[in-house]
């Protein structure tokens, strides 16, 4: 399938063109996600990280099996453009705006981490408890913990993209939304059930996801990208 070179970008809705467009956006977002730990550590150096643990965190039970929808959702947000490429109703403007909005959401959250460093250390599993986990489960959880620092707890950058993605799908791909949302709900709640975040970190991620879609995407990025491709 060839790409018509005489078709304006905003009007080119071929799957091949969308996939070609997706690659650089995917790489940029991937690189930005990779500096997550570095930003959190630097924020912790600037001032002492604060724990936002409250009484609710002691009531929230640990659930190992929520790890599966949690991991699936994180990967899906990064690779969302692949799925969008096969839906002709989702335009190239929407794909560009989607990734740019998520990237801006990350930058904004990184600024918060530097100004107001927080930690989830108080809720993370720190010792082997046979009544909660067997040895294999414990090693998996500790391995996941090892991929990130306990810093950068508020707002949760695990929750925010899932919330953003849910609103995007609800507005633009309703059929797929009803398949994605149950997994997204489990994945988002998994941040507290797996003890990656305290409840307030989870709640902050929900607010950031709402802000990301209704302010960054709808009020700013989508309009700017549309205007830019019109010129």
C-alpha positions as CSV (number, residue, x, y, z in Angstrom):
1,X,0.0,0.0,0.0
2,X,1.6,3.2,-1.1
3,X,1.3,6.6,0.6
4,X,-0.1,9.3,-1.7
5,X,2.6,12.1,-1.5
6,X,0.2,14.7,-2.8
7,X,-2.3,14.2,0.1
8,X,-1.9,16.7,3.0
9,X,-0.9,15.2,6.3
10,X,-4.1,16.0,8.1
11,X,-6.1,14.2,5.3
12,X,-3.9,11.2,5.0
13,X,-5.7,8.4,7.0
14,X,-4.0,5.4,5.5
15,X,-2.9,2.8,8.0
16,X,0.7,2.7,6.7
17,X,1.1,6.5,7.0
18,X,-0.3,6.4,10.6
19,X,2.2,3.7,11.5
20,X,5.0,5.7,10.0
21,X,3.9,8.7,12.0
22,X,3.6,6.6,15.1
23,X,7.3,5.5,15.2
24,X,8.9,8.9,16.0
25,X,6.2,9.7,18.6
26,X,6.7,6.3,20.2
27,X,10.4,6.9,20.4
28,X,10.1,10.3,22.0
29,X,7.6,9.2,24.5
30,X,9.7,6.1,25.3
31,X,12.8,8.2,26.0
32,X,10.8,10.6,28.2
33,X,9.5,7.7,30.2
34,X,13.0,6.3,30.6
35,X,14.2,9.4,32.5
36,X,11.4,8.9,35.1
37,X,13.8,7.5,37.7
38,X,16.4,10.2,37.1
39,X,13.9,13.0,37.6
40,X,12.6,11.4,40.8
41,X,16.1,10.9,42.2
42,X,17.0,14.5,41.4
43,X,13.9,15.7,43.1
44,X,14.8,13.7,46.2
45,X,18.2,15.5,46.2
46,X,16.7,18.9,46.1
47,X,14.5,18.4,49.2
48,X,13.5,15.6,51.5
49,X,10.8,13.4,49.9
50,X,7.5,13.5,51.8
51,X,5.3,10.5,52.4
52,X,1.6,11.1,51.8
53,X,0.4,7.9,53.4
54,X,-2.9,8.2,55.2
55,X,-5.1,5.8,57.1
56,X,-6.7,4.4,53.9
57,X,-3.4,2.9,52.8
58,X,-3.4,0.6,55.8
59,X,-6.9,-0.6,54.9
60,X,-6.1,-1.3,51.2
61,X,-5.2,-5.0,50.8
62,X,-2.3,-6.2,48.8
63,X,-3.3,-8.2,45.6
64,X,-0.5,-9.8,43.6
65,X,-2.7,-10.9,40.6
66,X,-3.7,-7.3,39.8
67,X,-0.2,-7.2,38.3
68,X,-1.4,-8.6,35.0
69,X,-3.8,-5.9,33.9
70,X,-1.4,-3.3,35.5
71,X,1.4,-4.3,33.1
72,X,-0.9,-4.7,30.1
73,X,-2.2,-1.1,30.6
74,X,1.2,0.5,30.9
75,X,2.3,-1.2,27.6
76,X,-0.9,-0.3,25.8
77,X,-0.6,3.4,26.5
78,X,2.9,3.4,24.9
79,X,1.8,1.4,21.9
80,X,-1.6,3.0,21.5
81,X,-0.7,4.5,18.1
82,X,-0.5,1.0,16.6
83,X,-4.1,0.4,17.5
84,X,-5.2,3.8,16.3
85,X,-3.6,3.3,12.9
86,X,-6.1,0.6,12.1
87,X,-9.1,2.8,12.9
88,X,-9.9,5.2,10.1
89,X,-12.1,7.3,12.3
90,X,-9.0,8.4,14.3
91,X,-7.1,11.0,12.3
92,X,-3.5,11.7,12.2
93,X,-4.2,15.0,14.0
94,X,-5.7,13.0,16.9
95,X,-2.7,10.6,17.0
96,X,-0.2,13.5,17.0
97,X,-2.3,15.4,19.6
98,X,-2.6,12.2,21.8
99,X,1.1,11.6,22.0
100,X,2.0,15.3,22.4
101,X,-0.5,15.6,25.3
102,X,0.9,12.6,27.1
103,X,4.4,13.9,26.6
104,X,3.3,17.3,28.1
105,X,1.6,15.5,30.9
106,X,4.9,13.7,31.7
107,X,6.9,17.0,31.6
108,X,4.3,18.7,33.9
109,X,4.5,15.8,36.4
110,X,8.3,15.8,36.3
111,X,8.2,19.5,37.3
112,X,6.0,18.5,40.3
113,X,8.4,15.7,41.3
114,X,11.3,18.2,41.3
115,X,9.3,20.9,43.3
116,X,7.5,18.5,45.6
117,X,9.2,15.1,45.9
118,X,7.2,12.4,47.4
119,X,7.8,8.7,48.3
120,X,5.8,5.5,48.5
121,X,8.4,3.7,50.6
122,X,6.0,3.5,53.6
123,X,3.6,1.2,51.7
124,X,5.9,-0.9,49.6
125,X,6.5,-4.5,50.6
126,X,9.9,-4.5,52.3
127,X,10.1,-8.0,53.8
128,X,9.0,-11.5,52.9
129,X,5.7,-12.3,54.5
130,X,4.5,-15.9,53.8
131,X,0.9,-15.0,54.7
132,X,0.8,-12.5,51.8
133,X,3.2,-13.9,49.2
134,X,5.0,-17.0,48.3
135,X,8.7,-16.6,47.4
136,X,8.2,-16.5,43.7
137,X,5.5,-13.8,43.9
138,X,7.7,-11.8,46.3
139,X,10.7,-11.9,43.9
140,X,8.4,-10.6,41.0
141,X,7.2,-7.7,43.1
142,X,10.7,-6.8,44.3
143,X,11.9,-7.0,40.7
144,X,9.1,-4.6,39.6
145,X,10.0,-2.3,42.5
146,X,13.6,-2.4,41.3
147,X,12.6,-1.0,37.9
148,X,11.7,2.3,39.5
149,X,12.4,4.3,42.6
150,X,10.0,4.7,45.5
151,X,10.1,8.4,44.7
152,X,7.7,10.3,42.4
153,X,4.6,9.1,44.2
154,X,2.3,12.1,43.6
155,X,0.7,12.3,41.1
156,X,1.0,8.7,39.9
157,X,2.4,8.5,36.3
158,X,1.1,5.0,36.2
159,X,-2.5,6.1,36.7
160,X,-2.6,9.4,34.8
161,X,-2.0,7.9,31.3
162,X,-4.7,5.2,31.9
163,X,-7.2,7.8,32.8
164,X,-6.2,10.0,29.8
165,X,-6.5,7.0,27.5
166,X,-9.9,6.1,28.9
167,X,-11.3,9.6,28.1
168,X,-9.7,9.6,24.7
169,X,-11.2,6.2,23.7
170,X,-14.6,7.1,25.1
171,X,-14.7,10.2,22.9
172,X,-13.2,8.7,19.8
173,X,-13.5,4.9,19.8
174,X,-16.5,4.0,22.0
175,X,-16.5,0.3,21.0
176,X,-12.9,-0.2,22.1
177,X,-13.4,1.8,25.2
178,X,-15.8,-0.7,26.7
179,X,-13.1,-3.4,26.2
180,X,-10.3,-1.2,27.5
181,X,-11.9,0.4,30.5
182,X,-12.3,-2.7,32.7
183,X,-8.6,-3.5,32.2
184,X,-7.7,0.2,32.8
185,X,-9.7,0.3,36.0
186,X,-7.9,-2.8,37.3
187,X,-4.6,-1.5,36.1
188,X,-5.1,1.9,37.8
189,X,-6.3,0.4,41.1
190,X,-3.4,-2.0,40.8
191,X,-1.0,0.9,41.7
192,X,-2.4,0.9,45.2
193,X,-3.1,-2.8,45.4
194,X,0.5,-3.6,44.4
195,X,1.7,-0.9,46.9
196,X,3.4,1.1,44.1
197,X,1.6,4.3,45.3
198,X,-0.2,5.6,48.3
199,X,-3.9,6.4,47.8
200,X,-3.2,10.2,47.4
201,X,-0.7,9.4,44.7
202,X,-3.4,7.4,42.9
203,X,-5.9,10.2,43.3
204,X,-3.4,12.7,42.0
205,X,-2.9,10.5,39.0
206,X,-6.6,10.5,38.3
207,X,-6.6,14.3,38.5
208,X,-3.6,14.6,36.2
209,X,-5.2,12.3,33.7
210,X,-8.4,14.4,33.7
211,X,-6.3,17.6,33.3
212,X,-4.3,16.0,30.6
213,X,-7.3,15.2,28.4
214,X,-9.7,18.1,29.0
215,X,-7.1,20.9,29.3
216,X,-3.9,19.8,27.5
217,X,-5.5,17.8,24.8
218,X,-8.9,19.4,24.1
219,X,-8.1,23.0,25.0
220,X,-4.5,23.3,23.8
221,X,-2.7,20.6,21.9
222,X,-5.4,19.5,19.5
223,X,-6.2,23.0,18.5
224,X,-2.5,23.9,18.0
225,X,-1.8,20.8,15.9
226,X,-4.9,21.4,13.8
227,X,-3.8,25.0,13.2
228,X,-0.2,24.0,12.5
229,X,-1.3,21.4,9.8
230,X,-3.6,24.0,8.2
231,X,-0.7,26.3,7.5
